[in-house]
């Protein structure tokens, strides 16, 4: 009997989400059952954990029931886990605090099948509205005899009420199926879905059909990670991967082993084949469940480094005390040892994949390489191992990405460093005039186009016996390397006289005062008149912009580098000598704007650029 009923409005995010779910058709409507079973399993896990830390909390045989009623047209999912209080119902069922909801809604217009993404976004309960016209939740928390009900038709509001006669401890979700979802009243369909998605749930799942009076357990409850690899099929691995990751792709690689020695623990990890929607969220953690003797201790244990956060799986260790609190879990010496060992194992797995299955590793790198590179500035201890995993395009080839070991094998005589350039994209980098001297000498330059590249290259990085050096800081090293392409060799007849170079630099510096930090001769320039470079201690442009946005730091000015062998520079020098001040100003500003464009920027003053361009063009006869 209901004592008092309250009616509440959903938050705006929930209302919008439910509108999407109830007015959309998904190819895999069965996803709702997997999500609700997973939630029920989590509730049982939480109660079992509490029972290990509180002596006065006992648990019956934890289980999940699926109850079908053709007469009432309902499907009920019951678990005798932790249960919910009234406030927890409001928080968990009426409000979505997770940031994933916003991302889910934002992606709605782009996805053809949002049903496959529901679990990833942490909103699995609401998948019940895909198949229902009404959802009712009845719950009694483990430490009380007070029962509450929550009910909604998904149209913008819900009611919550206290029930006089306490129901059994746990939670029942009663789904009144809509006309298009009556297939989920058939036992064969339920068995098929459970076998496909939830066979490895760690608690028994019972199917009860009230109409036919059938009751049977329909899952195996086997902890797959405790089995021998030879006893597990590819399909079983895939099912378990999808269960823990909430993804629907196939794992690219599986890491399954039993660690023995000082500490013993079972490990089952998966490297996915597709990128999670929130991969670049710094708050994201690897979807890792930590068990102690098959008791779930944590489902977000910070064991896997953040730069491997795309990995999901299970670790089960008998050497961690069940009474350890989640707050001090990370300080436990066993956990610390496991973290180190797991990181090393993932590293070695990726390295072996790179050596033995080139194509598979390239797929992993192209999908997750941007995140892996975060470790290059986060984990100095493992930097060299991570550098071995690095793959990149270069001036030698855009399509065939290479490793640093391959780069070093092809290093040129008298070459002192490993050269790289950062840019927004490959085409912008390859067109940058600053590379001309490197191309003429057939020196390979690594092309780095991910924003993260600006961070890990900001500190001194070396590999084997070579420093990684930004091309802006490597121009002096070009002098020692012979030019291979003789067609690119400079022709001295166009060169500005040495006596005039100093005056030219002084004049250009004055005209561009406040726009450049310096004007220099670049001996590496061949075909272009000018280019821009970083100062000797200048930050990469990407870092500068971030520091400007976050800390208000002023952007440092670039260096303008000139090619004294170029005809345009010779013309500019002649104009200076003949005191053609207006022409000198026009040509200098145009050359600077040209340098900006070739550096991937746009002229600071478009109107002035247009005016100068027109002035120059009108003089062509």
C-alpha positions as CSV (number, residue, x, y, z in Angstrom):
1,X,0.0,0.0,0.0
2,X,1.3,3.4,-0.9
3,X,1.6,5.9,2.0
4,X,2.5,9.1,0.3
5,X,3.3,9.8,-3.4
6,X,5.4,12.7,-4.7
7,X,5.6,13.8,-8.3
8,X,8.8,15.2,-9.6
9,X,10.1,16.5,-12.9
10,X,13.1,15.0,-14.6
11,X,16.1,17.2,-15.0
12,X,16.4,18.7,-18.5
13,X,19.1,16.3,-19.5
14,X,17.0,13.2,-18.5
15,X,14.0,14.5,-20.3
16,X,15.9,15.1,-23.5
17,X,17.5,11.7,-23.2
18,X,14.2,9.9,-22.7
19,X,12.7,11.7,-25.6
20,X,15.5,10.4,-27.8
21,X,15.2,6.9,-26.5
22,X,11.4,6.6,-26.7
23,X,11.1,8.1,-30.2
24,X,14.0,6.3,-31.8
25,X,14.3,2.8,-33.2
26,X,17.4,0.8,-32.5
27,X,18.6,-2.2,-34.4
28,X,19.6,-3.9,-31.1
29,X,16.7,-3.2,-28.7
30,X,17.9,-6.1,-26.6
31,X,20.7,-3.8,-25.3
32,X,18.3,-2.8,-22.4
33,X,18.5,-6.3,-20.9
34,X,22.3,-6.4,-20.8
35,X,22.4,-2.9,-19.2
36,X,19.9,-3.8,-16.5
37,X,21.6,-7.1,-15.8
38,X,24.9,-5.3,-15.4
39,X,23.4,-2.9,-13.0
40,X,21.9,-5.7,-11.0
41,X,25.3,-7.4,-10.9
42,X,26.9,-4.2,-9.6
43,X,24.3,-4.0,-6.8
44,X,25.1,-7.6,-5.8
45,X,28.8,-6.8,-5.9
46,X,28.4,-3.8,-3.6
47,X,26.5,-5.8,-1.0
48,X,29.0,-8.6,-1.1
49,X,31.8,-6.1,-0.5
50,X,29.9,-4.4,2.4
51,X,29.4,-7.9,4.0
52,X,33.2,-8.4,4.0
53,X,33.9,-5.1,5.8
54,X,30.9,-5.1,8.2
55,X,30.4,-8.1,10.5
56,X,26.8,-7.3,11.1
57,X,25.8,-7.4,7.5
58,X,24.9,-10.8,6.2
59,X,24.0,-11.8,2.7
60,X,21.8,-14.5,1.3
61,X,22.8,-16.2,-1.8
62,X,23.1,-13.3,-4.2
63,X,21.2,-13.7,-7.4
64,X,19.4,-12.0,-10.3
65,X,15.9,-13.0,-11.4
66,X,14.2,-12.3,-14.7
67,X,10.5,-12.8,-14.3
68,X,8.1,-12.9,-17.4
69,X,4.4,-12.3,-17.2
70,X,2.5,-12.6,-20.5
71,X,-0.8,-11.9,-18.7
72,X,0.5,-8.5,-17.4
73,X,2.8,-7.9,-20.3
74,X,5.7,-7.2,-18.0
75,X,9.3,-8.2,-17.7
76,X,10.8,-7.8,-14.2
77,X,14.5,-7.8,-13.2
78,X,15.1,-8.4,-9.5
79,X,18.4,-8.5,-7.6
80,X,18.9,-9.0,-3.9
81,X,21.8,-6.7,-3.8
82,X,22.4,-3.4,-2.0
83,X,19.1,-1.7,-2.8
84,X,18.3,2.0,-2.8
85,X,16.9,4.6,-0.4
86,X,14.5,7.3,-1.4
87,X,17.3,9.9,-1.9
88,X,19.3,7.4,-3.9
89,X,16.4,6.8,-6.2
90,X,16.0,10.5,-6.8
91,X,19.8,10.8,-7.4
92,X,20.2,7.7,-9.6
93,X,16.9,7.6,-11.5
94,X,15.8,11.2,-11.7
95,X,19.0,13.0,-12.3
96,X,22.1,12.4,-14.4
97,X,25.1,13.9,-13.0
98,X,27.6,12.2,-15.2
99,X,29.1,14.3,-18.0
100,X,28.7,11.4,-20.4
101,X,25.0,12.3,-20.8
102,X,25.9,15.6,-22.5
103,X,28.3,13.9,-24.9
104,X,25.7,11.2,-25.6
105,X,23.1,13.8,-26.5
106,X,25.6,15.8,-28.6
107,X,26.5,12.7,-30.6
108,X,22.8,11.8,-31.1
109,X,22.6,13.4,-34.5
110,X,25.7,11.7,-35.8
111,X,25.0,8.1,-34.7
112,X,22.8,5.7,-36.6
113,X,22.4,3.4,-33.6
114,X,22.7,5.1,-30.2
115,X,21.6,1.9,-28.5
116,X,25.1,0.5,-28.9
117,X,26.6,3.5,-27.0
118,X,24.3,3.6,-24.0
119,X,26.5,1.5,-21.7
120,X,29.6,3.6,-22.6
121,X,27.9,6.8,-21.5
122,X,26.9,5.5,-18.1
123,X,23.1,5.8,-18.5
124,X,22.2,2.1,-18.8
125,X,19.0,2.3,-16.7
126,X,17.3,4.6,-19.1
127,X,17.7,2.0,-21.9
128,X,14.6,0.3,-20.3
129,X,12.5,3.0,-22.0
130,X,13.5,1.8,-25.4
131,X,11.1,-1.2,-25.0
132,X,8.6,0.1,-22.5
133,X,5.5,2.3,-22.0
134,X,6.1,2.4,-18.2
135,X,8.9,1.5,-15.8
136,X,8.5,0.9,-12.1
137,X,11.3,0.4,-9.6
138,X,10.7,-1.1,-6.1
139,X,13.6,-1.1,-3.8
140,X,14.5,-1.9,-0.2
141,X,18.0,-1.0,1.0
142,X,20.0,-3.7,2.7
143,X,20.1,-2.0,6.1
144,X,16.5,-1.0,6.5
145,X,12.9,-2.3,6.2
146,X,11.6,0.8,4.4
147,X,10.6,0.3,0.8
148,X,10.1,2.9,-1.9
149,X,8.7,2.8,-5.4
150,X,9.7,4.9,-8.4
151,X,7.6,5.1,-11.5
152,X,7.6,6.9,-14.9
153,X,6.2,6.7,-18.4
154,X,9.3,8.5,-19.6
155,X,7.3,11.6,-20.7
156,X,9.0,14.2,-18.4
157,X,8.1,13.3,-14.8
158,X,8.2,10.5,-12.3
159,X,6.5,9.7,-9.0
160,X,8.2,8.3,-5.9
161,X,6.4,6.9,-2.9
162,X,6.9,5.0,0.3
163,X,5.3,1.5,0.4
164,X,3.9,0.3,3.7
165,X,4.7,-3.4,3.5
166,X,8.4,-3.8,3.0
167,X,9.3,-5.9,0.0
168,X,12.2,-8.3,0.0
169,X,15.6,-6.7,0.2
170,X,17.0,-5.6,-3.1
171,X,15.6,-4.0,-6.2
172,X,12.9,-4.9,-8.8
173,X,12.6,-3.2,-12.1
174,X,9.2,-3.8,-13.6
175,X,9.0,-3.0,-17.3
176,X,5.6,-2.8,-19.0
177,X,6.6,-3.7,-22.5
178,X,5.3,-1.7,-25.5
179,X,3.6,-3.4,-28.4
180,X,6.8,-3.7,-30.5
181,X,8.7,-5.4,-27.7
182,X,6.6,-8.5,-26.9
183,X,9.4,-10.8,-28.1
184,X,11.0,-10.2,-24.8
185,X,8.3,-12.2,-23.1
186,X,9.6,-15.4,-24.8
187,X,12.0,-17.5,-22.8
188,X,14.0,-18.5,-25.8
189,X,14.7,-14.8,-26.6
190,X,15.8,-14.1,-23.0
191,X,18.1,-17.1,-23.0
192,X,19.6,-16.0,-26.3
193,X,20.3,-12.4,-25.1
194,X,21.7,-13.6,-21.7
195,X,24.0,-16.1,-23.5
196,X,25.2,-13.4,-25.9
197,X,25.9,-10.7,-23.4
198,X,25.7,-11.8,-19.8
199,X,26.8,-15.4,-19.4
200,X,29.9,-14.4,-17.5
201,X,28.0,-12.3,-14.9
202,X,29.4,-13.3,-11.5
203,X,26.0,-14.2,-10.0
204,X,23.4,-16.8,-11.0
205,X,20.7,-15.4,-13.3
206,X,17.3,-17.3,-13.0
207,X,14.6,-17.1,-15.5
208,X,11.0,-17.4,-14.3
209,X,8.0,-17.6,-16.6
210,X,4.9,-17.2,-14.5
211,X,2.6,-18.3,-17.3
212,X,4.3,-21.7,-17.9
213,X,5.7,-22.0,-14.3
214,X,9.2,-22.5,-15.7
215,X,12.2,-21.5,-13.5
216,X,15.8,-22.3,-14.4
217,X,19.3,-20.8,-14.1
218,X,20.4,-19.5,-17.6
219,X,24.0,-18.4,-17.1
220,X,27.1,-20.3,-16.1
221,X,28.5,-17.8,-13.5
222,X,32.0,-18.8,-14.4
223,X,34.7,-16.3,-13.6
224,X,36.4,-16.5,-17.0
225,X,39.6,-15.0,-15.7
226,X,40.2,-18.0,-13.4
227,X,40.1,-20.5,-16.4
228,X,43.0,-21.7,-18.5
229,X,43.3,-19.9,-21.8
230,X,43.0,-23.2,-23.7
231,X,39.6,-23.7,-22.2
232,X,38.2,-20.3,-23.4
233,X,36.8,-19.7,-26.8
234,X,37.2,-16.6,-28.8
235,X,33.5,-16.0,-28.5
236,X,33.7,-16.2,-24.7
237,X,36.5,-13.7,-24.6
238,X,34.5,-11.4,-26.8
239,X,31.4,-11.7,-24.6
240,X,33.3,-10.9,-21.5
241,X,35.1,-8.0,-23.1
242,X,31.8,-6.5,-24.1
243,X,30.5,-7.0,-20.6
244,X,33.3,-5.2,-18.8
245,X,33.9,-2.5,-21.5
246,X,30.3,-1.8,-22.4
247,X,31.5,-1.7,-26.0
248,X,30.3,-3.7,-29.0
249,X,33.5,-4.0,-31.0
250,X,35.9,-7.0,-30.9
251,X,39.0,-6.8,-28.8
252,X,42.2,-6.4,-30.9
253,X,44.2,-8.3,-28.4
254,X,43.7,-10.2,-25.1
255,X,46.2,-10.2,-22.2
256,X,45.4,-13.2,-20.0
257,X,47.8,-14.7,-17.5
258,X,48.2,-15.8,-13.9
259,X,51.0,-14.0,-12.0
260,X,52.9,-16.2,-9.6
261,X,55.7,-15.3,-7.2
262,X,55.6,-12.9,-4.3
263,X,52.0,-12.1,-5.1
264,X,49.5,-14.2,-7.0
265,X,46.7,-12.7,-9.1
266,X,44.8,-13.4,-12.3
267,X,44.8,-10.8,-15.1
268,X,42.4,-10.5,-18.0
269,X,42.8,-7.3,-20.0
270,X,41.5,-6.3,-23.5
271,X,42.9,-3.9,-26.0
272,X,39.8,-2.6,-28.0
273,X,39.6,-2.2,-31.8
274,X,37.6,1.0,-31.7
275,X,38.0,4.3,-29.9
276,X,35.7,5.0,-26.9
277,X,33.8,8.3,-27.3
278,X,35.5,9.8,-24.2
279,X,39.0,8.7,-24.9
280,X,40.4,12.2,-24.7
281,X,38.6,13.0,-21.4
282,X,41.4,13.4,-18.8
283,X,39.0,12.2,-16.1
284,X,38.4,8.9,-17.9
285,X,39.9,5.8,-16.3
286,X,40.5,2.3,-17.7
287,X,37.4,0.2,-17.2
288,X,39.1,-2.2,-14.8
289,X,37.4,-4.3,-12.1
290,X,39.5,-5.3,-9.1
291,X,38.4,-8.4,-7.3
292,X,39.7,-10.1,-4.2
293,X,38.8,-13.8,-4.3
294,X,36.0,-12.9,-6.8
295,X,34.7,-10.2,-4.5
296,X,34.6,-6.9,-6.3
297,X,36.6,-4.3,-4.4
298,X,36.7,-1.5,-7.0
299,X,35.3,-0.9,-10.5
300,X,37.6,2.1,-11.1
301,X,40.8,1.1,-9.4
302,X,43.6,3.4,-10.6
303,X,45.9,0.5,-11.6
304,X,46.4,1.1,-15.3
305,X,48.2,4.3,-16.3
306,X,46.0,7.0,-17.8
307,X,47.8,6.8,-21.1
308,X,46.5,3.2,-21.4
309,X,43.0,4.2,-20.3
310,X,41.4,2.6,-23.4
311,X,42.2,-0.9,-21.9
312,X,39.5,-2.7,-19.9
313,X,39.4,-5.9,-18.0
314,X,39.7,-7.7,-14.6
315,X,42.3,-8.3,-12.0
316,X,41.6,-10.8,-9.2
317,X,44.1,-11.0,-6.3
318,X,44.0,-13.2,-3.2
319,X,46.8,-11.2,-1.4
320,X,44.8,-8.0,-0.9
321,X,42.9,-8.0,2.4
322,X,39.1,-7.8,1.9
323,X,38.9,-5.2,4.6
324,X,41.0,-2.7,2.8
325,X,39.1,0.5,2.3
326,X,38.7,2.0,-1.2
327,X,40.3,5.2,0.1
328,X,43.7,3.5,1.0
329,X,43.5,0.9,-1.8
330,X,46.1,2.8,-3.9
331,X,48.6,2.8,-1.0
332,X,48.5,-0.9,-0.5
333,X,51.9,-2.5,-1.3
334,X,50.3,-5.3,-3.2
335,X,48.4,-2.9,-5.4
336,X,51.6,-0.9,-6.0
337,X,53.4,-4.0,-7.1
338,X,50.5,-5.0,-9.4
339,X,50.4,-1.6,-11.0
340,X,54.1,-1.8,-11.9
341,X,53.8,-5.3,-13.2
342,X,50.6,-4.6,-15.2
343,X,52.2,-1.5,-16.9
344,X,55.2,-3.6,-17.8
345,X,53.0,-6.4,-19.2
346,X,51.0,-4.0,-21.4
347,X,54.2,-2.4,-22.7
348,X,55.8,-5.7,-23.6
349,X,52.5,-6.9,-25.2
350,X,52.4,-3.9,-27.5
351,X,56.1,-4.2,-28.3
352,X,55.7,-7.8,-29.2
353,X,52.7,-7.0,-31.4
354,X,54.8,-4.3,-33.1
355,X,57.5,-6.7,-33.8
356,X,55.5,-9.8,-34.8
357,X,52.2,-8.4,-36.3
358,X,53.0,-5.1,-38.0
359,X,49.6,-4.5,-39.4
360,X,47.7,-5.2,-36.2
361,X,50.0,-2.8,-34.3
362,X,49.6,-0.1,-36.8
363,X,45.8,-0.3,-36.3
364,X,46.3,0.0,-32.5
365,X,48.6,2.9,-32.9
366,X,46.4,4.8,-35.4
367,X,43.5,4.3,-33.0
368,X,45.2,5.0,-29.6
369,X,48.6,6.4,-30.4
370,X,47.6,10.0,-29.5
371,X,46.8,8.9,-25.9
372,X,49.8,6.6,-25.6
373,X,52.0,9.6,-26.3
374,X,50.7,11.3,-23.2
375,X,53.0,8.9,-21.3
376,X,56.0,10.5,-22.9
377,X,55.6,13.5,-20.6
378,X,53.8,11.8,-17.7
379,X,56.0,8.7,-17.2
380,X,59.7,9.6,-17.5
381,X,60.6,6.1,-16.1
382,X,59.0,4.5,-19.1
383,X,59.8,7.1,-21.7
384,X,62.3,5.0,-23.6
385,X,60.0,2.1,-23.8
386,X,57.2,4.4,-25.0
387,X,59.5,5.9,-27.6
388,X,60.0,2.4,-29.0
389,X,56.2,2.3,-29.5
390,X,56.1,5.6,-31.3
391,X,55.1,5.6,-35.0
392,X,55.1,8.6,-37.3
393,X,54.9,9.9,-40.8
394,X,57.9,11.8,-42.1
395,X,59.2,13.8,-45.1
396,X,60.2,10.5,-46.7
397,X,56.7,9.0,-46.7
398,X,53.2,10.1,-45.5
399,X,51.5,6.8,-45.8
400,X,54.2,4.4,-44.4
401,X,54.5,5.3,-40.8
402,X,57.8,4.4,-39.2
403,X,59.5,3.8,-35.8
404,X,62.5,5.6,-34.3
405,X,64.6,2.4,-34.8
406,X,63.8,2.5,-38.5
407,X,64.7,6.2,-38.6
408,X,68.1,5.6,-37.0
409,X,68.9,2.8,-39.5
410,X,68.6,5.4,-42.3
411,X,70.4,8.2,-40.5
412,X,72.8,10.1,-42.8
413,X,76.6,10.5,-42.4
414,X,77.4,13.4,-40.1
415,X,73.8,13.8,-39.1
416,X,73.8,14.7,-35.4
417,X,70.2,14.5,-34.3
418,X,66.7,13.1,-35.0
419,X,64.8,16.0,-36.6
420,X,61.1,16.7,-36.2
421,X,58.5,19.4,-36.9
422,X,55.1,19.9,-35.3
423,X,52.2,21.2,-37.4
424,X,48.4,21.0,-37.6
425,X,48.5,18.5,-40.5
426,X,51.0,16.8,-42.8
427,X,50.4,19.0,-45.8
428,X,51.1,22.2,-43.8
429,X,54.3,20.7,-42.4
430,X,55.7,19.4,-45.7
431,X,55.1,22.9,-47.3
432,X,57.0,24.8,-44.6
433,X,60.1,26.4,-46.2
434,X,62.1,25.7,-43.1
435,X,62.4,22.1,-44.3
436,X,64.1,23.0,-47.6
437,X,67.6,22.6,-46.3
438,X,66.7,19.2,-44.8
439,X,65.1,18.0,-48.1
440,X,68.1,19.2,-50.1
441,X,70.4,17.0,-47.9
442,X,67.9,14.1,-47.9
443,X,67.6,14.4,-44.1
444,X,64.4,12.7,-42.9
445,X,62.2,14.9,-40.7
446,X,59.5,13.4,-38.5
447,X,56.1,15.0,-39.0
448,X,54.1,15.4,-35.7
449,X,50.5,16.6,-36.0
450,X,48.8,15.7,-32.7
451,X,48.4,18.5,-30.1
452,X,50.0,16.2,-27.5
453,X,53.3,16.3,-29.5
454,X,53.9,19.8,-28.5
455,X,54.0,18.7,-24.9
456,X,56.2,15.6,-24.9
457,X,58.8,17.3,-27.2
458,X,59.0,20.4,-25.0
459,X,61.5,18.7,-22.6
460,X,64.8,17.3,-23.6
461,X,64.1,14.0,-25.4
462,X,66.8,11.6,-26.6
463,X,66.6,8.1,-28.0
464,X,69.6,5.8,-28.2
465,X,72.5,8.3,-28.7
466,X,70.5,11.0,-30.5
467,X,68.6,14.0,-29.3
468,X,65.2,14.8,-30.8
469,X,65.6,18.3,-32.2
470,X,63.0,20.7,-33.6
471,X,64.0,21.8,-37.1
472,X,64.0,25.5,-35.9
473,X,66.8,24.6,-33.6
474,X,68.8,22.4,-35.9
475,X,69.7,24.8,-38.8
476,X,73.4,25.1,-37.7
477,X,73.8,21.3,-38.0
478,X,72.9,21.4,-41.7
479,X,76.3,22.9,-42.6
480,X,78.2,19.7,-41.9
481,X,75.9,17.5,-44.1
482,X,76.5,17.4,-47.9
483,X,73.7,18.5,-50.2
484,X,72.5,15.5,-52.1
485,X,70.2,17.2,-54.6
486,X,72.5,19.3,-56.7
487,X,69.5,21.0,-58.4
488,X,68.7,22.5,-55.0
489,X,72.2,23.9,-54.5
490,X,72.3,27.7,-54.1
491,X,73.5,29.8,-57.0
492,X,75.8,32.5,-55.7
493,X,75.1,35.0,-58.5
494,X,71.8,36.0,-56.8
495,X,73.3,36.5,-53.4
496,X,73.0,39.8,-51.6
497,X,76.5,41.2,-50.9
498,X,77.8,40.6,-47.4
499,X,78.1,44.3,-46.9
500,X,74.4,44.9,-47.6
501,X,73.1,42.0,-45.4
502,X,73.6,43.8,-42.1
503,X,71.7,46.9,-43.4
504,X,68.9,44.8,-44.8
505,X,68.5,43.0,-41.5
506,X,68.4,46.2,-39.5
507,X,65.8,47.8,-41.8
508,X,63.5,44.7,-41.8
509,X,63.8,44.5,-38.0
510,X,62.6,48.1,-37.7
511,X,59.7,47.7,-40.1
512,X,58.5,44.5,-38.3
513,X,59.2,45.8,-34.8
514,X,56.7,44.1,-32.4
515,X,55.9,41.3,-34.8
516,X,59.2,39.4,-34.8
517,X,61.8,38.8,-32.1
518,X,64.7,38.7,-34.5
519,X,65.7,38.7,-38.2
520,X,68.4,36.2,-39.2
521,X,70.0,34.6,-42.3
522,X,69.0,31.0,-42.7
523,X,71.7,29.0,-44.6
524,X,69.2,26.2,-45.2
525,X,66.7,28.1,-47.3
526,X,66.9,27.3,-51.0
527,X,63.7,28.0,-52.9
528,X,61.9,30.4,-50.5
529,X,62.8,33.9,-49.7
530,X,61.9,33.8,-46.0
531,X,60.5,31.5,-43.3
532,X,59.5,31.7,-39.6
533,X,61.2,29.8,-36.8
534,X,61.0,29.5,-33.1
535,X,63.4,31.4,-31.0
536,X,66.3,29.5,-29.3
537,X,64.2,28.9,-26.2
538,X,60.8,29.5,-27.8
539,X,57.8,27.2,-27.0
540,X,55.9,25.4,-29.7
541,X,53.0,27.4,-31.0
542,X,50.4,25.0,-29.5
543,X,51.9,25.2,-26.0
544,X,52.1,29.0,-26.3
545,X,48.4,29.2,-27.2
546,X,47.4,27.0,-24.3
547,X,49.5,29.0,-21.8
548,X,48.0,32.2,-23.2
549,X,44.5,30.8,-22.7
550,X,45.1,29.3,-19.2
551,X,47.6,31.6,-17.7
552,X,47.4,34.8,-19.8
553,X,51.0,34.4,-21.0
554,X,51.9,36.6,-23.9
555,X,52.8,34.8,-27.1
556,X,56.5,35.0,-28.0
557,X,57.4,36.5,-31.3
558,X,58.8,34.3,-34.1
559,X,62.1,34.8,-35.8
560,X,62.0,35.8,-39.4
561,X,64.8,34.1,-41.4
562,X,65.9,35.3,-44.8
563,X,67.5,33.6,-47.8
564,X,70.2,36.0,-49.1
565,X,70.4,34.0,-52.3
566,X,66.8,34.6,-53.3
567,X,66.0,37.1,-56.0
568,X,63.3,38.8,-53.9
569,X,65.7,39.4,-51.1
570,X,68.1,40.8,-53.6
571,X,65.4,43.1,-54.9
572,X,64.6,44.2,-51.4
573,X,68.2,45.0,-50.7
574,X,68.3,47.0,-53.9
575,X,65.2,49.0,-52.9
576,X,66.9,49.7,-49.5
577,X,70.1,50.9,-51.2
578,X,68.1,53.2,-53.5
579,X,66.0,54.5,-50.6
580,X,62.7,53.4,-52.1
581,X,61.1,53.5,-48.6
582,X,57.5,52.9,-49.7
583,X,58.5,49.8,-51.8
584,X,60.7,48.5,-49.0
585,X,57.8,48.7,-46.5
586,X,55.4,47.1,-48.9
587,X,57.7,44.2,-49.9
588,X,58.9,43.6,-46.3
589,X,55.3,43.3,-45.0
590,X,54.4,41.0,-47.9
591,X,57.3,38.8,-47.2
592,X,56.4,38.5,-43.6
593,X,52.8,37.7,-44.4
594,X,54.1,35.1,-46.9
595,X,56.1,33.6,-44.1
596,X,53.1,33.5,-41.8
597,X,51.0,31.7,-44.5
598,X,53.7,29.1,-45.1
599,X,53.9,28.5,-41.4
600,X,50.2,27.6,-41.3
601,X,49.0,31.0,-40.0
602,X,47.1,33.9,-41.7
603,X,48.3,37.5,-42.0
604,X,47.6,39.5,-38.9
605,X,46.1,42.4,-40.9
606,X,44.2,41.0,-43.9
607,X,43.2,44.4,-45.2
608,X,46.9,45.6,-45.2
609,X,47.9,42.3,-46.9
610,X,45.4,42.8,-49.6
611,X,46.5,46.4,-50.1
612,X,50.2,45.5,-50.4
613,X,49.4,42.6,-52.7
614,X,47.4,44.9,-55.1
615,X,50.2,47.5,-55.0
616,X,52.8,45.0,-56.0
617,X,50.6,43.4,-58.7
618,X,49.8,46.7,-60.4
619,X,53.5,47.2,-61.0
620,X,53.8,44.0,-63.1
621,X,54.0,44.8,-66.8
